[in-house]
C-alpha cells in the first residue's frame, strides 16, 4: 500500500553586520527538529547577501539532515535493527569556529 507523508519545513534567515544566521524547522507530526547555520562575510570580500543566505541555509539544512540520520540510527537500534558493530556515522554540521 502506498503512503504519502508531508513534513512542513520553515527556513528563517537573519542578516546583521556581515553575518547571516539560518534556522530551519521541520515538523514531523511527532516531533519538531531545528537545524542551525551561520555564514560570515570576510571583511575583505565584496558583500553579496545571497551568498551568505545560501551558505547559512545549506549549513542549517545539513545540520538538520544530520539530526534526522542520528535519530533514525537511534530508532533502528531501539527496535533491534542496528547491525552489530554499527559504525558511527560522520557528524554533520559545523562548529561555530568553522562556520
C-alpha positions in Angstrom: 0.0 0.0 0.0 1.4 3.4 -1.0 1.7 6.1 1.6 2.4 9.8 1.2 3.6 12.0 4.2 4.3 15.7 4.1 6.6 17.3 6.6 6.4 21.1 6.7 9.8 22.9 6.7 10.3 26.5 7.6 13.6 28.4 6.9 14.3 31.7 8.6 17.3 33.8 7.5 18.6 36.8 9.5 21.5 39.0 8.4 23.3 41.6 10.5 26.7 43.2 10.3 28.0 40.7 7.7 26.8 37.6 9.5 23.9 35.5 8.2 22.1 33.2 10.6 19.7 30.4 9.4 17.2 28.4 11.3 15.4 25.5 9.6 12.5 23.9 11.4 11.0 20.5 10.5 7.7 19.3 11.9 7.3 15.6 11.5 4.0 15.5 13.3 5.6 13.6 16.1 8.4 16.0 16.9 10.0 19.2 15.7 13.7 19.4 14.8 15.6 22.6 14.3 18.9 23.0 12.4 21.2 26.0 12.6 23.7 27.5 10.2 25.8 30.6 10.0 27.9 32.4 7.4 30.2 35.4 7.8 31.4 37.7 5.1 35.1 38.2 5.1 35.6 41.9 5.5 38.0 41.9 2.5 35.3 40.4 0.2 32.5 42.1 -1.6 29.3 41.7 0.4 26.9 39.6 -1.7 24.0 38.8 0.7 22.6 36.0 -1.4 25.8 34.0 -1.0 25.5 34.3 2.8 21.9 33.2 2.6 22.9 30.2 0.5 25.7 29.2 2.8 23.8 29.7 6.1 20.7 27.9 4.7 22.8 25.0 3.4 24.6 24.6 6.7 21.3 24.7 8.6 19.8 22.0 6.3 22.9 19.9 6.6 22.7 20.2 10.4 19.0 19.2 10.3 19.9 16.2 8.0 22.5 15.0 10.5 19.9 15.2 13.3 17.5 13.1 11.2 20.1 10.5 10.4 21.2 10.2 14.1 17.5 10.0 15.1 16.9 7.2 12.6 20.0 5.4 13.9 18.7 5.5 17.4 15.3 4.4 16.4 16.7 1.5 14.4 18.8 0.5 17.4 15.7 0.8 19.6 13.9 -1.9 17.5 17.0 -4.1 17.3 17.7 -3.3 13.6 21.2 -1.9 14.0 24.0 -4.1 12.8 26.4 -5.5 15.4 29.5 -3.2 15.5 27.5 -0.5 13.7 29.9 2.2 12.6 29.4 5.6 14.0 28.3 8.0 11.2 30.1 11.2 10.5 28.7 14.1 12.5 27.1 16.7 10.3 27.1 20.5 10.8 29.8 22.9 11.7 31.2 24.1 14.9 30.9 27.9 15.3 34.6 28.4 14.7 34.3 26.5 11.3 31.2 28.3 10.0 
